[in-house]
């Protein structure tokens, strides 16, 4: 039997007692286009039945007036800790993946996460930059020899064999590395059938070293290797050239070139102060000054380029927020919007870990410590889109915003991780990674001043059929997160 494109289990019956029944919610499934009131039953961690008829569950959740959707899949999260996972769950995220930078060794990252437990699902790409540090040592930011490139490629293959979900290539932090090596890594990825996740090499609004050149490198690499190239955070990589760059991406996709993109709805980025693009002499090409850079631990904004140079020299790894685009200025907000609403663009957070002064917060204590610092995108990216872009400004339809947060990221990863075919969807047999939220109140609470405020409106969040959030409250003891691993072979 099929109902509105969704198959119903033959045994659907009011007499069958399922583990959990979500009753009477507006179910939105981006895979089939279903957008209607249904009862959803969960058993053994998966969706077991969907019906307009009553269903019986050992636990029943009343979802009248609420939206029931697949859990959000964040393909760009550096906040791979338990407290970050909790805040991302309030943002509707049930799977958080570290793909732009990745991990090395990959097996060690998966092992550590499994030993600690995670509230939401997790996974990693192969960290090209980590391999370079291992192979080249102090020369990791510079050119490699042919023999060294061969060793790097062999290690990338080892990481894919260990379950890596593709290759993370943040060349924006290693701008002087080999273009040929980048192409060879992509060619290997194409052979293995895995994506390459790139922070572009440069982000300047004009020559030299423009974002146009950097985006062109990614697109031409996709065209000439056949690799699926994924452009990370095009909002903070494209900046004031976003109109031209989004046009490039759209045209490339129209030609069938395998390139995808992601964006988040904030005007500021976050990185380490030692990033090459934050060199004092480069700031004019970004149309910012030292006062646009805010140190997370201290709140200092350097008043001069001299002070900025001092801080870069003293603590190159110090985390900063970089205020690129001002969301209160209409023309600059329009650039962020254009990056995010690009057709078939994925929503992703670029979440970063929280800290108190110089200490990263990793302990499983809720609420988080007083004075915690970070970037609000870590707590409110998907809900900010739902609250502002969908409800308040009508820039996206609700179903489209959900699709960009669920089905599109799942499809991006299906070639390397077949288990993703059970995620990003609401249907029989799908994993019960489910969010239930109030469309009238869902939205961001985090700000730059208070970056760890839990998002509003998520009534229930389930990971594999287990509540992480129930009735709007965190279940801090829940650790249902499971590894998402690549399954490619030579």
C-alpha positions in Angstrom: 0.0 0.0 0.0 1.2 3.5 -0.8 0.0 6.7 0.8 1.1 10.0 -0.8 4.3 8.4 -2.1 5.2 6.8 1.2 4.9 3.0 1.5 3.0 1.7 4.6 4.1 -1.4 6.4 1.6 -4.2 5.7 1.1 -4.7 9.4 0.0 -1.2 10.2 -2.6 -1.6 12.9 -3.8 0.2 16.0 -3.3 -3.1 17.9 0.5 -3.2 17.2 2.5 -1.6 20.0 5.6 0.1 18.7 8.4 1.6 20.8 7.4 5.2 20.1 4.6 6.8 18.2 4.7 10.4 17.1 1.0 11.3 16.7 -0.6 13.9 14.5 2.4 15.9 13.4 2.9 17.6 10.0 5.3 15.1 8.4 7.7 16.6 5.8 9.7 14.0 3.8 12.0 15.7 1.3 12.6 12.4 -0.6 8.9 11.8 -1.6 7.5 15.3 -1.2 5.1 14.2 1.5 3.8 17.1 3.5 0.8 16.0 5.5 -0.5 15.0 8.9 0.6 11.5 9.8 1.2 9.2 12.7 4.8 7.9 12.7 5.8 4.7 14.6 9.3 3.7 15.6 10.6 0.3 16.4 14.2 -1.0 16.9 15.7 2.4 15.9 13.9 2.7 12.6 10.6 4.0 11.3 8.3 1.0 11.3 5.0 2.5 10.2 3.3 5.7 8.9 -0.4 6.1 8.8 -3.4 8.4 9.0 -5.0 5.8 11.3 -4.2 5.6 15.0 -1.1 3.7 16.0 -0.2 2.3 19.4 3.1 2.9 21.1 4.7 2.2 24.5 5.5 5.9 24.4 3.3 8.4 22.5 4.3 11.9 21.6 1.6 14.4 20.7 2.8 16.4 17.7 -0.3 18.4 17.0 0.7 21.6 15.3 4.3 20.6 15.1 6.6 19.6 12.2 8.1 16.1 12.1 11.1 16.0 9.8 14.3 14.0 9.3 17.1 15.0 11.7 19.5 17.5 10.2 22.8 16.4 8.8 25.7 18.8 9.4 28.5 18.1 6.9 30.8 20.8 8.4 31.3 20.6 12.1 34.5 21.0 14.0 32.7 20.8 17.3 33.1 17.1 17.7 32.6 17.0 21.5 29.8 16.0 23.8 28.8 19.5 24.8 28.9 20.7 21.2 26.7 17.7 20.3 24.1 18.8 22.9 23.9 22.3 21.5 23.7 21.0 17.9 20.9 18.7 19.0 18.9 21.8 20.1 19.7 23.1 16.6 18.0 19.9 15.2 21.3 18.2 14.2 21.3 14.4 14.6 24.5 13.8 12.5 27.5 16.0 12.7 30.5 15.3 10.4 34.0 16.7 10.4 34.6 16.9 6.7 36.4 20.1 5.8 39.4 19.4 7.9 38.9 15.8 8.7 40.9 13.6 11.0 44.2 11.8 11.0 44.7 9.1 11.8 41.1 8.4 10.9 40.8 5.1 12.8 42.0 6.9 16.0 39.3 9.6 15.7 36.5 7.0 15.3 37.9 5.0 18.2 38.1 7.9 20.6 34.5 9.1 19.8 33.1 5.6 20.3 34.9 5.2 23.6 33.6 8.5 24.9 30.1 8.1 23.4 28.3 10.8 21.5 24.7 12.2 21.7 24.5 12.5 17.9 26.0 10.6 15.0 29.5 11.4 13.9 32.0 10.8 11.1 35.3 12.1 9.6 36.9 12.7 6.3 40.7 12.0 5.8 42.7 15.0 6.9 45.0 15.8 4.0 46.6 18.6 6.1 47.2 16.1 9.0 48.9 13.7 6.6 51.1 16.6 5.2 52.2 17.4 8.7 53.2 13.8 9.3 55.0 13.5 6.0 56.6 16.9 5.7 57.0 18.1 9.2 58.1 21.8 9.3 57.6 22.0 5.6 53.9 21.1 5.8 52.8 24.6 4.4 55.1 24.4 1.4 55.7 22.5 -1.8 56.1 18.7 -1.7 58.4 16.7 -3.9 57.0 14.1 -6.3 58.1 11.3 -4.0 56.4 13.0 -1.0 53.2 13.5 -3.0 53.2 9.8 -3.7 53.5 9.1 0.1 50.7 11.6 0.8 48.4 9.9 -1.7 49.1 6.5 -0.2 48.2 7.7 3.2 45.0 9.2 1.9 44.1 5.8 0.6 44.8 4.3 4.0 42.5 6.8 5.6 39.7 5.9 3.1 40.3 2.2 3.9 39.8 3.1 7.6 36.4 4.6 6.9 37.1 8.1 5.9 34.1 9.9 4.3 36.1 11.6 1.6 39.1 13.9 1.7 39.3 17.2 3.6 41.5 19.7 1.8 41.6 23.1 3.6 44.1 24.6 1.2 43.1 28.1 2.4 45.4 27.3 5.4 48.2 25.9 3.1 48.1 28.3 0.2 51.6 27.6 -1.0 51.1 23.9 -1.5 51.2 22.2 -4.8 48.4 22.7 -7.3 49.4 19.4 -8.9 49.1 17.6 -5.6 45.6 19.0 -5.1 44.7 17.7 -8.5 46.2 14.3 -7.8 44.3 14.0 -4.5 41.1 14.8 -6.4 41.9 12.2 -9.1 42.4 9.6 -6.3 39.1 10.6 -4.8 37.4 10.2 -8.2 38.9 6.7 -8.5 37.6 5.8 -5.0 34.2 7.4 -5.5 34.5 9.8 -2.6 34.0 13.6 -2.3 36.7 16.2 -1.7 35.7 18.9 0.8 37.6 22.2 0.2 38.2 25.4 2.0 39.3 27.4 -1.1 42.9 28.5 -1.4 42.2 32.3 -1.3 39.2 34.5 -0.6 40.2 38.0 -1.7 37.5 40.1 -3.3 39.9 41.2 -6.1 43.3 40.3 -7.5 45.8 39.2 -6.6 44.9 35.7 -5.2 41.2 36.3 -5.7 38.3 34.1 -4.7 37.4 33.9 -8.4 40.7 32.1 -9.0 40.2 29.9 -6.0 36.7 28.8 -6.9 37.9 28.3 -10.4 40.5 25.9 -9.1 37.9 23.7 -7.4 35.5 23.8 -10.4 38.2 23.0 -13.0 39.5 20.2 -10.8 36.0 18.7 -10.7 35.7 19.0 -14.4 39.0 17.4 -15.3 39.2 14.6 -12.7 35.5 13.7 -12.4 35.8 14.0 -8.6 32.8 15.3 -6.6 34.2 18.6 -5.3 32.4 20.2 -2.4 32.9 24.0 -1.7 32.8 24.7 2.0 31.1 27.8 3.5 30.8 29.9 0.3 29.4 32.7 2.4 32.7 33.3 4.2 34.8 32.3 1.3 33.0 34.4 -1.4 32.3 37.5 0.6 31.6 40.5 -1.6 32.2 38.5 -4.8 29.3 36.1 -3.9 27.1 37.1 -6.9 29.8 36.2 -9.4 30.9 33.0 -7.5 27.4 31.6 -7.1 26.9 32.2 -10.8 30.0 30.2 -11.5 28.7 27.3 -9.3 25.3 27.3 -11.0 26.8 27.3 -14.5 29.2 24.5 -13.6 26.3 22.4 -12.3 24.3 23.1 -15.4 27.2 21.7 -17.5 27.1 18.6 -15.3 30.3 19.3 -13.4 30.1 17.5 -10.0 30.4 20.4 -7.7 28.3 21.2 -4.6 28.3 24.0 -2.0 27.2 24.9 1.5 26.6 28.0 3.5 25.6 29.3 6.9 23.4 32.3 7.8 26.0 34.4 9.7 28.1 37.3 8.6 31.1 36.5 10.7 33.5 33.6 10.4 35.8 31.9 12.9 39.3 30.7 12.5 42.8 30.8 14.0 44.5 34.2 14.0 47.5 32.7 12.1 45.4 31.9 9.0 47.2 33.2 5.9 44.3 35.3 4.7 44.4 37.3 8.0 47.8 38.6 7.4 47.7 42.4 8.0 48.8 43.2 4.4 45.9 41.1 3.1 43.1 42.6 5.0 42.4 45.4 2.5 41.7 42.7 -0.1 39.0 41.4 2.2 37.6 44.8 2.8 38.1 44.6 6.5 40.5 46.1 9.1 42.1 44.7 12.3 39.1 46.0 14.2 36.9 43.4 12.4 38.9 40.6 14.2 37.7 39.7 17.7 39.7 37.3 19.9 37.3 34.8 21.4 39.1 34.2 24.7 39.6 37.9 25.5 37.2 39.9 23.4 40.1 42.1 22.1 39.8 43.7 18.7 43.3 44.9 17.6 43.3 48.7 17.0 46.3 48.6 14.7 47.9 46.3 12.1 51.0 46.3 14.3 49.0 44.9 17.3 47.5 42.3 14.9 50.9 41.2 13.7 52.1 40.9 17.4 49.2 38.6 18.2 49.6 36.5 15.1 53.3 36.0 16.0 52.6 35.3 19.7 49.6 32.9 19.5 49.0 31.8 15.9 46.5 29.2 17.0 44.3 31.6 19.0 40.7 31.5 17.9 39.1 34.6 16.6 35.7 35.7 15.1 36.1 37.6 11.9 33.3 40.1 11.2 33.3 40.0 7.4 29.8 41.0 6.5 27.4 43.1 8.7 24.0 41.4 8.9 22.4 44.7 9.9 23.4 46.4 6.6 20.9 45.4 3.9 23.4 45.1 1.0 25.8 42.9 3.1 22.9 40.7 4.4 21.8 40.2 0.9 25.2 38.6 0.1 24.8 36.1 2.9 21.3 35.3 1.7 22.4 34.8 -1.9 25.1 32.3 -0.8 22.6 30.4 1.3 19.7 30.2 -1.1 21.7 29.1 -4.1 19.8 26.3 -5.8 20.6 22.9 -4.3 23.0 24.5 -1.8 23.4 22.6 1.5 23.0 24.3 4.9 26.0 23.6 7.2 27.2 25.2 10.4 31.1 25.2 10.4 30.5 24.7 14.2 33.6 25.3 16.4 34.4 24.0 19.9 33.5 26.1 22.9 36.1 27.4 25.3 36.5 29.1 28.6 39.6 31.4 28.3 42.2 29.1 26.7 40.6 25.8 27.7 38.4 23.8 25.3 35.2 22.7 26.9 35.0 18.9 26.5 33.6 17.7 29.9 30.0 16.3 29.8 28.5 18.9 32.1 25.2 20.6 31.5 24.6 23.5 31.4 28.0 24.6 30.0 30.3 26.6 32.3 29.7 30.3 32.8 31.6 32.6 30.5 31.8 30.0 27.7 33.0 31.5 24.4 32.6 30.5 20.8 30.6 31.3 17.6 26.8 31.3 17.6 26.7 29.2 14.4 27.7 26.3 16.6 24.3 26.5 18.4 22.1 28.1 15.9 22.5 27.5 12.1 19.6 25.3 11.0 17.1 26.9 13.5 18.3 30.4 12.4 17.4 29.4 8.8 14.0 28.1 9.9 13.2 31.1 12.0 14.5 33.9 9.8 14.8 32.6 6.2 11.6 30.6 6.3 9.1 32.1 8.8 10.1 35.7 9.0 11.4 36.6 5.5 10.0 33.9 3.3 13.3 33.5 1.4 13.0 29.7 1.5 10.0 27.4 1.8 9.9 25.1 4.8 10.2 21.9 2.8 13.1 23.3 0.8 15.0 24.4 4.0 14.4 20.9 5.4 15.6 19.3 2.1 18.8 21.4 2.2 19.4 20.2 5.8 18.7 16.6 5.3 18.2 14.9 1.9 20.9 16.9 0.1 23.7 16.2 2.6 22.6 12.5 2.8 22.8 12.2 -1.0 26.2 13.9 -1.0 27.6 11.0 1.1 25.6 8.0 -0.2 28.3 7.0 -2.7 30.9 6.6 0.1 28.6 5.7 3.0 25.6 3.6 1.7 24.0 3.8 5.2 23.2 7.4 4.5 20.4 6.2 2.2 18.5 5.6 5.4 19.0 9.1 6.7 17.6 12.5 5.6 14.2 10.9 4.9 11.0 10.0 6.7 9.8 6.7 5.4 9.4 3.0 6.3 12.8 1.5 7.1 14.6 4.8 7.5 16.7 5.4 10.6 14.7 7.1 13.3 16.8 10.2 13.4 13.9 12.6 13.7 13.2 16.2 14.9 9.9 17.5 16.1 9.7 21.3 16.2 7.3 24.2 16.5 7.3 26.1 13.3 5.9 29.2 15.1 8.7 29.5 17.6 11.8 27.7 16.1 14.7 30.0 15.8 18.1 31.1 17.1 18.8 32.3 20.6 22.6 32.4 20.4 24.3 35.7 19.6 27.9 36.8 19.3 27.7 37.9 22.9 26.0 34.7 24.1 27.2 32.0 21.7 26.0 29.0 23.6 22.3 29.8 24.1 20.3 26.7 23.1 18.1 27.2 20.1 14.3 27.6 20.5 11.6 25.4 19.3 13.0 21.9 19.2 10.4 19.9 21.2 11.9 16.4 20.5 15.1 15.2 18.9 15.6 11.4 18.4 18.8 9.7 17.3 18.3 6.1 16.2 14.9 6.1 18.0 16.4 7.4 21.3 15.5 10.7 22.8 18.3 13.2 23.1 15.8 16.1 23.6 12.3 15.4 25.0 9.7 18.0 25.7 12.3 20.6 25.0 14.7 19.3 27.6 18.1 17.7 27.1 18.6 14.1 28.2 22.3 14.6 29.1 22.9 10.9 29.8 21.8 9.8 26.3 24.6 8.6 24.0 22.8 7.1 21.0 25.2 8.6 18.4 26.8 6.1 16.0 29.7 6.3 13.6 29.1 7.1 10.0 31.9 5.4 8.0 32.9 5.2 4.4 32.8 1.8 2.7 34.8 2.3 -0.4 37.4 -0.1 -1.9 40.2 0.3 -4.5 
